Amino acid sequence: MRMFSGAIYVVVRNRDSAIAWYKEKFKLGSGSLVEMEEGEVALQSSDRELTISIGGPTDNPVDRAMLATGNAKKAREWLVGHGVSADPIQTDRQGTRYFEIRDLENNPIEIFEEP
């Protein structure tokens, strides 16, 4: 089972740097890279459980991306071990554990633990 699952869309200024960052930090090296319309690209894990779509600069930035994990503590430790700065784990009113990271262009990504 993959550490993360879901699909997110992020808007970046430097597509090539973002592709390299997401491939490295989320270990997507063996997955696929699909060119989309208007310069967008999608990175997909080999098991297709994780898709990260990357778009170019726009006047409509994405508010917040969210990815699921089976274990917030392990996911946070894994990301920190791969050089990603991560906020502390929090628990919302419904009891969902989550934490936030930011990519190289400061896009917020919330990682939440599935029940």
PyMOL commands that set and color helices and strands:
alter all, ss='L'
color gray80, all
select helices_A, chain A and resi 15-25+37-39+72-81
alter helices_A, ss='H'
color red, helices_A
select strands_A, chain A and resi 4-11+32-35+41-44+50-55+65-69+90-91+97-102+108-113
alter strands_A, ss='S'
color yellow, strands_A
deselect
rebuild
show_as cartoon
